[in-house]
């Protein structure tokens, strides 16, 4: 971490993301922010509120409802030397821009033999837990981790969100920055029938003022343990902590924070210590990023494993509105997996 200031302020994730924009724009005139309603309105979740008023319409502005055009414009800006930070309103609607992302932004460095880079950040809210149904709840991270040349980041709290976003803006390569929308206003442990919690009383809601970064590709151990390693990211970090408390299993919980680059050293150290591994993500199971994590753990830690690796994920179905909490991998499902793994001979 670099240049972390001592003064902190309580923020939710929306405020932390907005503050990251502000810090980056103040430090570098080449940083520009735009997207659908990202200018005057401040974004659908208000993550860019106040930036247009402070920096003007040439540095924070609205775009048409055309995801491919938004990303294509950003790629052109990046090639010209600017540092665009663009917002796609929901991750579900990013697919019209997939060609621009996967065939243009991700390939510029390789195609130009390193003469050009594409310093673009594509921010978008991801995941469910807000009764958004099939078109506002998807978790598409795996379709981006499959593309060479992209970096993929998923914060789980305000502190990480700010530091990771500033690092992403300063990175010379394209970064897909996925923001779990259920965490915008508070940590969510997966108990939909309990009172909501805010970030104000959470340790990770204390965010340093001013500039600091968290390196991409550096995982964080949020709970040490010896019985089993739990690999999670985004919303599932909080669900896994609740599941650990519910089950009583001495689990070591690792917040991946970024999927590409991936902190393989942290994974390997933990699994070799515990001998067991549970992988948790909200996205559908088949071809989800958990499958890649399973393969890596199997390749690197095979002789240390004392039980089969287990995945807890969303089901292979569109995100159901009426059965949201049957789809959502909650603490009960994760706790069951933890007990199953530690009891395996």
N, C-alpha and C positions, 0 to 999 in steps of 0.2 A: 504494500500500500504506500502511496506517495502523497506527501504534503497534507496529511490529515490534520485539520485544525482542532484545537481543544474545545472550542465552544460548540455545543450541540443544541438542537432544537427538536421538539417532538413533531413528527410529521407522519401522515399516512403515506401510502405508496404514491398516490396521485401527486401530493405535494413534493415528494422526493424526486419524482420524475420531472415535474415542472421546474424544480430547483436545479436539476442537472442541466436541463436546456438553458436555463438562465446563466448558469456559470459558464457553460461552453460558449454561448453566444457572446457573453461579455469578454471572454478571453480571446476569441478568434472571430474576426469579422467575416470570415469565409463560411461560417456555420449558418445555414439557412433552414427554416422549418416550414413545412407545408403539408397539406392533405385535405381531405374532405372535412370542412368545418373547423379546420385546425387553426385558422387565423382569427377572424373577428369573434367567433363563437367560443374558441378555446378548446375545441375537440369535444367529442361526444361525452367523454368522461372528465373533461376540463383539465387534461394534462398539459395543455399549452396555453391555458388562460392567462391573459395579461401580457403575453410575449409580443403580440402585434402592437399593442399600445406602447410598449417600452422600446421596441426595436424598429417599428415601422413596417409598412406593408411590403417593402422590398425584401425583408428578411423573415417575415412570418406571414403567410398568406394562404387563402383558400384555393382548392383545386376543384375541377369538375369531378363528377362521380364516374371515374374511369381509372380503375386501379392500374391497368397496363400503361395508360398514359402518365399516371403519377410516377410510377417507378421508372418508366422510360425517360421522363423529364429529369428525374433525379440522377440517372446514369449519365445523361448528357452534362449536367451540372458538375458531377464528380470528375468527368473526363476533362472538363474545362478548368478544374482546380478548386471548385467549391466543395463544401462538406455538407451535403444535404441530409437532414434528418426528417424522414417522411412518416406520416401516420396513415395506416390502413385501419379503418374504423373497427373492423372485426376480423380476426384471423380467418374466419369462414369465407371472407370475400377476397382473400389474397390470391386465389388461384387464377383469376384472369391475368395477373401480373407474373405468373410463374415462368412464362417464356422469357420475359425480360430479365427476371432474377437469375434463372438457371443457365440461360444461353448467352446473356450479355454481361450482367454485373459480375457473375462468378467467373467469367472466362477472360476478362480484360487483361489481367496480369499475365496469364499464360499465353494468350493470343499475341500479346505485344512483346513477349520475351522479357517481361519485367520493365519495359519502358513506361507503361502506364499502370496505375492502380485505380480502384473504384471505392473511394472512401465514403460509402453511403450507409446510413443506418435506417432500417425499415422496422418501425415500431408497430406493434399490433396487439390488442387484447386477445387473450386466448383462454380456453377452458370453459367449464360450466359452473354449476352451482348457483346460477342466478335465474333459473327458470327461463332460459333463453331458447330452449328447444333445439332442433337439429341445425338451424342456420345461424345460431349465435352462441354455440357452446363447444365447437370442435377444437381439438388439439393437434395441429398439423406439423409439429416439429420434425417428425421423421422424414417428411418429404423434402426438407431442407438439409438435414444432416446427410442425406444421400448425395448431395451435390458438392463435388470438389470445388473449393474456392470460396465457399460461404462459411461464416462463423455463426453459431446459433447460441443465444444466451437466454436464460429463463431465471429471473430473480425470484426470491421467495419472501422478501421483506423490504421495507423502505431503505434501510441502510445499504443493503446490497444493490437495490435498484438504482440509487443515485451514483454510487461508485462504479458500477458496471456500465451504466449508460454513458458516463463521461469517458470511460476507457473505450467504449465502442465508438463514440464519436471521434476519438483521436486515432483509432485504428485505421491503417491505410487500406484495409480490405472490407468488402461488404459484410455487414452484420445484420442478421435477423434477430430482433430484440422482442421476445414474446413476453407479454405482461399478463400474468394470471388475474383476470378481472375480479375474481371472487376475493382476492387479497387487497384490492385497491384501498378499502376502508378499514380493514382489520384482518388479523389472522383467522383462518377458518380451519377448525379441526375435524370437520366433516359431520358434526352433529347439527343437522338442519333444524332440529326441534328444540334447540337450546338458545338462550339469549345471545345476541351478537356481541362480539368483543371488538374493541377498537385498538389502534396501535399506540395510543397515548400511554398505556401502562406496560407496554412490551419493550424489552431491552432493545430490540432491533428497530423500534420506532424513534430512538434517539439518533438523529442524523447530524453529523458535523456540518457546520456552516462553511460555505466557501468550497474550495476545490479539494477533491481527493479522488483517487481511482482505486478500483479493485481489479487486479490483472485478470484478463480472460484466460480460462483454462486452469483456474485454481479453485478446487473444491473446498468445502468447509465441513468439518466434523461438528455437528450441532449437539451430538451426545456421544460420549465415549461409552464403550461396552465391550464385552468379551464373548458373548454367546452367539451372536449373528451380526452380519453386516447388512444394513439396509441402505440401498441406493435409491435416492428420490430427488425430485426437483420441483420447483414451483409450489403449487398448492399442496402437493402430496407430502412435502416436508413436515407440515403442521399435522396432517392426518397421521403420519407415521409416529410423531411424538405422542399423539393421543393414544395410538394403538399400543405403543410401548408401555405407557402408563397403565392402560387397561389390562394388558396381558401380564405385566410384571417381568417380561423377558428382558434380560440384560443386553439390549440391542445397541450396536454402534450405528448411529444414523448419520449418513453423509449427504449433504446438500450439494449436488453436482454443480449448480450455478450456471455453468456453460457446458453444452454437449459437444460442441466443436469450437475450440479445442477442448479435449477431454483430459481430465486429470487422472491418467491411468496409474500413476504412482500411488496416489491416495487410495484408489480402489484396491490395488494389489496389496499394499501394506495392510489394509484393514481385513481383507478376506483371508490373507495368510495367517493373520492373528486369530480370527474367529472360526475359520473353517466352514462357515455357512454364509449363505447370501440370499436375501430377498430383494427383489427389484419392484418398485412401485411407480406407476404413472397412470395418468387419467385417460390418455389416448387409447384407442382400440388396441387389442392385443396383437393381432396378426400384422406383422411387419412394423410394429411399434419399436421405438428406440430401445425398449427393454430387451428385445431379441438380440440387438447388437451388444448390449451390455452383458447378456448371458454368454454370448460367444467369447467375448474378451476375457471374462472371468474364467471360463472353462479353459481357454488357451493358456492363460498365464498362471492360474492357481489350481490346476487340476489335481496335483498330488497333495494339496492342502485341504481339499474339500472333503467334508465328512457327511454331507447330505446333498441331494439334488438341489440345484438352484430353483427358486420359486418366483414366479411373476404374479403380481396383483395389478390388474389393469381394468380399463373400461371394457365393455363387451364388444363383440364384432357386430355392431348394429349402429344405425344412425342414433344420435343422442336423443333419447325419448323424453318428451316434455312431461307426460303424465307419470312416467316411472323414473324420474330423474335420480332419485336416491337409491334405486336398485342398480342403476348404471354406474353412478359415482362410486369409486373405490373408497368406502368409508372405513372408520377405525375397526369395526367388527370384522370385516374381511381381512384387513391387514393383520390384526391381532391373531386371527385364526391361522394365517400363513406363518406368522412368527412361531406360534406354538408347534405347528406341524413340522417346521424345519428343525427346531431344537430337540424335538422328541424323536426325530429320525435316527435310526441306529447306523 
